[in-house]
Amino acid sequence: MSQRHILICDLKNDPALIEKYKEYHAPGNAWPEITESIVSSGITGMEIFLAGNRLVMIMTTTDDFDPAAKAAADGSNPKVQEWESLMDTFQQRLPFAEDGVKWVEAERIFSLVN
């Protein structure tokens, strides 16, 4: 089985920064250490969508995926911290995000399954 997580974050509303962010996330451009940290944590799929300056991330994970363990591993990985610092130049927190939270998990309020 698997789980799906939907997370939301904003980019700074600057067309040049948004284009540069898109470049960092174009196929083959994410640093290999970042993709390795994603896969090794139990994330089996990840997509990021952009509308205006709003980002929506869809993650598929193993059932035993532990967000706290992923956060701890990221916190002790210098390359992930370097990437996150770089991404902070493009991203801005949602106004309702808790302190220190960049990506806010969305609450599912409707589901239609056929």
N, C-alpha and C positions, 0 to 999 in steps of 0.2 A: 504494500500500500504506500501511499504518499500523502503529503499535506501540501496545501497551496497557501501562500502568504501574499497579500497585496499590501504594498507600502507606498507612501506618497511623500514627496519632497518637492520643493520649488527651486528653480534656478533664479539667479539674479536676472532681472528683466532687462537684459542688454543683448541685442542681437549678435554682436561679435563674440561675447562670452558663450552664448548658447551654441553658436557654430563650433567654437573651439571644444566645448564639452562633447558635442556630437562627434567630433574628430577623435577624441580620446576613446570613445565607445564604438567607433566603427569597427567592422570585422577585422580582427588581427591586431588592433591597436591597444587593447587593454594589456597591461603588463602581465607577463606569464606568472609572476609571483602572486598576482591578484587572482587570476583565474584558478590557480592551484589552491589558494586559501579558500576560495568559494567551494570548489569541488570536494576538497578534503574535509569540509565541515558537514557534509551531508546534503548540500544543495545540489540537486540533480538537474535543475533547469532554471534559467533566469532570463527574463526579458525586461527591458526598460522602454517605456513609451513616453512620448513627449507631446503635449498639447499646450501651445503658447509657451509659458515658462514652467508649467506643472509637469513633474515627472511621476510616472506610475510604474512601479516595479512589481513584476509577478514572479514569485519564486516557487518552485516545486522542490520539496524536500523529502527526505526519508522520514518515516514515522518517528524515528528516535532523534531527529534534529533538535538541537538544544540552542536556542538563540543566545542564552547567557554564556554557554561554552564558546560559541562563535565569537561573541564580543570579547571574551577574555583572551582567546587566541589572537584576535586582531590587535588587541591592546599590547600584546607582547611581541608582535611581529613588526620590526622596523620598516620593512618595505610597505606593508599595509598602512602603517601610520604615515609614511611619506605620501602614498597615494591619497589617503584621506585628507591630508593637509592640502594637497594639490586640488582635490575636488572641492574643498571648502572655498577656494577662490571663485568657484562658479555657483555653488549651492547657497541657498538661504533657508533658514528654518521656517517651518510653518508657524503662523502666529499663535497657534494653540499647542504647539509642541512643548513638552516638558524640557527643562534645562538639560542641555547635553544630548538631546535627542534630535537627530537629523532626519531620519526616515521614520515616519509615523505609520504604524500598521492600521489599515482600514478595517472597519467592522462590516462584515457582510450583513446586510439587512433584507436581502431578497435573493432567492434562488429559484430558478425554473429548470428542472431536469426532465428531459423527454426520454 
